[in-house]
C-alpha cells in the first residue's frame, strides 16, 4: 500500500498506528522536505511540513522545491529539535498530523528496520565486560541501546559502546531480568523496546546464519570435489557448475554482511 493511502486510512481510523507505522517504515524510506523549511503552528506547539511523494508536494504548491531526506533521519531530527508534530501532505486527502508520541512510535519502527538489517545494536559495556543495565524506581532494570556508536559513547562517557547481536542482547536481558531495551536513551527520541519484541529481532539474524552455513558447506564439499578430481577425474561441467554456486554463495554472504552495516557479532 502506498504511503498516501496508509496515511488516509490512519486519519480515517480504519487502521491503527501499530499497523500503519511498520508498513510506512517498510515501504517509505525517503521523505520529501521543502528546501525552504515550512512549519505548522498550533496551540499545542510547532511542527514541520513534509511530503511522502513529489506528487503530494506539487499538489500543495506547484512551484515548491523539495529535497529527499532519509525518513529515519528526518523524524529523529524533528524530535531532537523539540518539534511537537509533523504535518504530512498538507492540502491532500492523506493530510495527517502526527504528534510527539506518535512521532516516537514511527521513529522506533524506522529504527527497528535498520537494526534488523544490522543484526544488532550498540550497547554500553562496563569495564568488567558486562552490559550497563540502568535501574528504575520499581526495582527493575533496562538495557540502553543505540543506533550509532558515537551517540552511545556521548551519553555514557565512562563506558564504551560495542556492537552486540540480538541473540546476545536477548540473553543478557534474560539473565539480568531486564524489563526492556531502551533505544537511544538520553536523547529526545528515546523509546522502549519490550524484551518480548527481541524475538522478532533475533529472527532477523537467520538469513545471515544460513548464508554463513552455506559457505562453510561449500568449502567442505569443494575440498572433497578437488580430491575426487585428482583421484578419479570428474566432468569439467560439474566442476564449473559448482564453482558458479560458490560465487553465488560468496555474493550472498557479502550482501548479508553489508546489510548488517558492519555491526559484527561479539
N, C-alpha and C positions, 0 to 999 in steps of 0.2 A: 504494500500500500504506500502511495506517495505521501510526502510529508504534509502537504496541504490537506489531504483527505483525513489523515490522522489528527491533525490539529482541529479540523472542523468537527469530527466525531467527539473529540475530547471536550470541545467547547459546548457541544450539544448534550453532553452527559451520556452518550452512547458507548463510551469506552472510558475506563478509569486510568488515572496516571500510571498505576503499576503495570497496566497492559500497554499503554501508549509509549511510555518513555523507553522501554527496552527496544521497541521497534524503531523509534526515532534514532536511537543511538546506533542501531544496526545498519540503517539504510541512509541516514543523513550525516555524513562525516564532515561536510563543509557547509557553512552558512555564508550568506551574502550581507556584508556590512557596508553601510553608506560611507563613502570616503570622508564626507563631512558628517561627523557624528550627529545623529538625531536622537533626541531624548523625549521621554514622556514624563510629564509631571502631574501627580495627583496628590490628594490629601495625605495618602499613606507614604508618599515618597517619590523618588525619581528613578527612572529606569532607561534602558536602551532600546532602540528600534533595530530589528534585524529581519532578514527575509530568508525563506527557505529555498528560493529559486530566483533566477533572473526574471521570470515571467511575473511573479508576485511583486518584485521590485518595480518593474516598468508600469504595472497597473497602479501602483501608489503614485508614482511620478515619472512621466515619460523620459525626462532628461536626467533622472537620478543616476549618479555614478556610484557603483559598488565595487567592493573588492572581496575576494574569497578569504575566509578565515576558518581555520580548524575549529570544529564545533566545540570540542572539549576545551580548547584554549579560550574560546570566546566566553563560554559560561563560567569557567573558572575565574577569568579576569573580571567579569562583571561582579562576581561575588567578592573578589578581593578589593574592588573599588567601592564596595558597600552600596551597590545599587539594589533597590528594593524590588525591582521587577524587570522583566524583559517583555517587550511587545513584539510578537511575531506577526508579520504580514498585515500591516495596517491597510484599511480600505479594501480588504479582500474577505471573501466569505469564511476563510480559515483564520481570520484575525483572532489572536488569543493573547491574554496577559498571563504570564507566569510570575507568581510572587516568590519571595525568597525561599520559603520551604520547598516549593516545587522546583525551583532552580537547583537546589542542592540535590534533590532526588534525581533530576535529569543529569546533573554533573556526575553523580555516582554511577549511573548507567553507562555514560561515556567512558568513565574511568575503568569500570569493570571490563568493558570490551578491550581496552588497551592492556589491562592486567592479564586477561585471559590469553591474549596473543603472546605476551611475555612469559607467561608461565609462573609468575611470581611478583613480589614487590620488594621494596627496600625497607628493612627493619633495623631499628637501633639495637646494638648489642652492648651488653655490659662487658667490662674487662675480663670477667670470669668465663666468658664465652656463651652466656645465656641471653635471650632476648630481654629487652627492657619492658616489663609489664607495669602499667600505671594503675595504682589503687583508686577505687571510687568509694564514696561515703558509705555505701551499703555493705562494704566488706569485700566486694568482688574486685576483679582486675580486668583491664583490657589491654590489647596489644596495638601500639601505634604502627602504622604502615604508610609508605609514601610511594608516589609515582616516580619521584626523582631523588637520586642520592643526595644532591646538594640541598634540596629542600628539607630532607630529613635531618641532615647534619646542621642546617641552620637553626632548627628548633632544639635539637639535642646536642648541644655543643660539647658536652662532656663525654659523649659516646660516639661510636662510629656506625653509620648505617651500611648494611651489607645486603646484597641481593639474596633472597630466600625463596625457594619454590613453595607452591601451595601445599604440597603434601607435608613439608616440614613445618610450615606455619600452622596448619591444622593440628599436627601432632603436638606442637608446643602449647597450643590453646587448650587441647585436651588435658595435657599433663598439669598445666597451671590453672585449669578450670576457668579460663577467661570467658567473660560474657560476650565479648565482641572484638572484632578488629576495628580500630578507629582510623579511617582513611584520612590522610592529610591533617592529622592532629596538630593544633596550634595555628592553623590558617583559617580564614573566614569560611572556606568551603568545607571544613571538616565535617565528616558524617560517618556514622557507624555502619558496619557490615556484620550482620549476625553470624555467629560461628556456624550455624546450620547451612548458611549460604556458601561456606567454604567448600562443601562437597561439589557444588557446581564448578567452582574454580579448579578443584583437584582434577575433575574430569577433563578440563581443558588441556591437561598435560598428556592425555592419552595419545593423540596423534604424534607428538614428538617422540614418545616412548616407542610407538610402533615403528616409526622410521628408524630409530636407533637399533632396534632389534633386527629389522630387515637388513640393515647394513652389516651387522655382526654375522648374520647367517650367510650373507652374500660372500663375505671374506672367507668364511669357513668352507663353503662349497667351491669357491674359486681355488682354494688350496688343493681340495680333493680333485677338482677338474684338471688342474695342472699336472698333478701326479699321474692321473689316468692318461692324459695326453702324451706324457713321456713314456709310459709303460706299454699301453695297448693301442694308443692312437685314437683320436676322436674326430668326428666330422667337423670341418672348418666352420660350417654354417652354425653348428650348435655352439661352438666357442664364441662366434660373433654375436649370436643372439644373447648369450649370457653376458657378454661384455656390455651390450646395449642396456640390458637390465641393470647392470651395475651403475651405469651412468645415470639412469632414471632414479635409482635409489640415492645416489650421491646428490643429485639436484634436489630431490625431496628433502634430504637432510639439511641442505643449505637453506632452503626456503623455510623449513621449520625453525631453524636456529635464528634466521633473520627476523621471523615473526616474534620471537621472544625478545627482540631488541637487546640482545647480549646480556640479558639477565640470566645468569647461569645458576645451576644447582649448587647449593652449598654442601 
